Amino acid sequence: MDDSTRPMTAVHSVRRPGAIVAGVLSALTTGFVWLTCTLAAGATAAFAALVMGIRPCWTILVLALPLTLVLKMCGCLQARWAAAVAALAILLAGFYAACLVSVARIAAATGFPFGEAFRTGGVGLTLQVTMLGLDALAVLVYAAAAVVAAAFGTWLASSSCDRP
């Protein structure tokens, strides 16, 4: 007997409200965890870059694998979107690290404390100083970090699907 001729009942066409709320809360929690881990990696990269006196792109390249692993352990990497989520996390962490280093440079040049230097200069000055710090090599290193994170994230997501 063919089931396609039967009319759909309300049970088949409507999801329960509890399942919808649980799905929305799960998505919000995952997004919050992803953003928190990403910004923490960016802050760590900025601090390490300032302490070692190097550009933040190199520290982001080093943190690509650990950040991707943390995202997987937190449940932020699903098989379908693992590469995009990992690459986006690395790029956002790199942008945040570069902006933090820029604010530190502004603070050093003006003599203001870090927070006051950002409030005084604003987003515009921070972005201008950040853009001055970018060159072809830095862009290539950020792109390489994103590719490494995407490949590792895809591998982590696919290897977890193969397990029983």
BELNOR-V702808 format. One record per residue. N is the residue number from 1. RES is the residue in one letter. OMEGA is omega in whole degrees, 0 to 359 (999 if undefined). Layout:
n=N res=RES omega=OMEGA
n=N res=RES omega=OMEGA
This chain:
n=1 res=M omega=183
n=2 res=D omega=181
n=3 res=D omega=183
n=4 res=S omega=180
n=5 res=T omega=179
n=6 res=R omega=176
n=7 res=P omega=179
n=8 res=M omega=177
n=9 res=T omega=181
n=10 res=A omega=180
n=11 res=V omega=183
n=12 res=H omega=188
n=13 res=S omega=184
n=14 res=V omega=175
n=15 res=R omega=178
n=16 res=R omega=180
n=17 res=P omega=179
n=18 res=G omega=179
n=19 res=A omega=178
n=20 res=I omega=179
n=21 res=V omega=179
n=22 res=A omega=178
n=23 res=G omega=179
n=24 res=V omega=178
n=25 res=L omega=177
n=26 res=S omega=179
n=27 res=A omega=179
n=28 res=L omega=179
n=29 res=T omega=179
n=30 res=T omega=177
n=31 res=G omega=178
n=32 res=F omega=179
n=33 res=V omega=179
n=34 res=W omega=181
n=35 res=L omega=180
n=36 res=T omega=179
n=37 res=C omega=181
n=38 res=T omega=180
n=39 res=L omega=176
n=40 res=A omega=177
n=41 res=A omega=177
n=42 res=G omega=178
n=43 res=A omega=177
n=44 res=T omega=179
n=45 res=A omega=179
n=46 res=A omega=179
n=47 res=F omega=180
n=48 res=A omega=179
n=49 res=A omega=179
n=50 res=L omega=181
n=51 res=V omega=182
n=52 res=M omega=180
n=53 res=G omega=179
n=54 res=I omega=179
n=55 res=R omega=182
n=56 res=P omega=180
n=57 res=C omega=181
n=58 res=W omega=179
n=59 res=T omega=175
n=60 res=I omega=178
n=61 res=L omega=179
n=62 res=V omega=183
n=63 res=L omega=183
n=64 res=A omega=181
n=65 res=L omega=179
n=66 res=P omega=179
n=67 res=L omega=179
n=68 res=T omega=178
n=69 res=L omega=178
n=70 res=V omega=178
n=71 res=L omega=178
n=72 res=K omega=181
n=73 res=M omega=179
n=74 res=C omega=179
n=75 res=G omega=182
n=76 res=C omega=182
n=77 res=L omega=174
n=78 res=Q omega=188
n=79 res=A omega=186
n=80 res=R omega=187
n=81 res=W omega=188
n=82 res=A omega=183
n=83 res=A omega=181
n=84 res=A omega=181
n=85 res=V omega=180
n=86 res=A omega=180
n=87 res=A omega=178
n=88 res=L omega=178
n=89 res=A omega=180
n=90 res=I omega=180
n=91 res=L omega=177
n=92 res=L omega=177
n=93 res=A omega=178
n=94 res=G omega=178
n=95 res=F omega=180
n=96 res=Y omega=179
n=97 res=A omega=180
n=98 res=A omega=178
n=99 res=C omega=178
n=100 res=L omega=177
n=101 res=V omega=178
n=102 res=S omega=178
n=103 res=V omega=177
n=104 res=A omega=177
n=105 res=R omega=177
n=106 res=I omega=179
n=107 res=A omega=179
n=108 res=A omega=182
n=109 res=A omega=184
n=110 res=T omega=183
n=111 res=G omega=178
n=112 res=F omega=169
n=113 res=P omega=187
n=114 res=F omega=183
n=115 res=G omega=180
n=116 res=E omega=177
n=117 res=A omega=178
n=118 res=F omega=180
n=119 res=R omega=181
n=120 res=T omega=182
n=121 res=G omega=180
n=122 res=G omega=182
n=123 res=V omega=182
n=124 res=G omega=179
n=125 res=L omega=178
n=126 res=T omega=180
n=127 res=L omega=178
n=128 res=Q omega=179
n=129 res=V omega=177
n=130 res=T omega=179
n=131 res=M omega=177
n=132 res=L omega=180
n=133 res=G omega=180
n=134 res=L omega=171
n=135 res=D omega=185
n=136 res=A omega=181
n=137 res=L omega=180
n=138 res=A omega=179
n=139 res=V omega=178
n=140 res=L omega=179
n=141 res=V omega=176
n=142 res=Y omega=178
n=143 res=A omega=178
n=144 res=A omega=178
n=145 res=A omega=178
n=146 res=A omega=179
n=147 res=V omega=178
n=148 res=V omega=180
n=149 res=A omega=179
n=150 res=A omega=180
n=151 res=A omega=180
n=152 res=F omega=178
n=153 res=G omega=177
n=154 res=T omega=179
n=155 res=W omega=179
n=156 res=L omega=182
n=157 res=A omega=181
n=158 res=S omega=180
n=159 res=S omega=178
n=160 res=S omega=178
n=161 res=C omega=181
n=162 res=D omega=181
n=163 res=R omega=179
n=164 res=P omega=999
